[in-house]
Amino acid sequence: MLGTTFGGNYLACAASLAVLEVIKKENLMQNAFELGAYWMSELKKFPSILEVRGRGLMIGFDLPEELSNLRKELLFKHHIFTGEAKPNTVRLLPSLAVKKEETEMFIEALSHELKSIA
C-alpha cells in the first residue's frame, strides 16, 4: 500500500509519544543536565585535556595531537566507544538514561589511558 510522505504514520506517532512519556516519567532531562555538568567538571580536572564543552550529555573535549590514540585505547582496552570530530575532539553522546556509575567508569578508564600514554 502506498502512502504519502507527509501524510503521517500512526505507528511512528504512537512510538514517539511513548518515548516522550518515558523521558518525562524517568526524569531523563534532569538526569542529562546533572550528569552532564558532573562529567564536564571531572573532564576539566585533567591537565592534558585542552578544552571541554557541551550541553547536557552532548560533550566534546579536545586533546593535543600526541594523544590522538586515546579513542583507540578506550575502545580496545576498555570497550568504550566514543565519537570524534577532526582533528582532535573526542565526542561523548551517551544515552539519556546513563547512570553516574557509568560516567565514573569512563573517567577512570580515561585517567588510566591518559597516564599510560603520557
Secondary structure, DSSP 8 states (H G I E B T S, - for coil): ----TTS--HHHHHHHHHHHHHHHHTTHHHHHHHHHHHHHHHHTT-TT--EEEEETTEEEEE--GGGTTHHHHHHHHH----EEETTTEEEE---TT--HHHHHHHHHHHHHHHHHH-
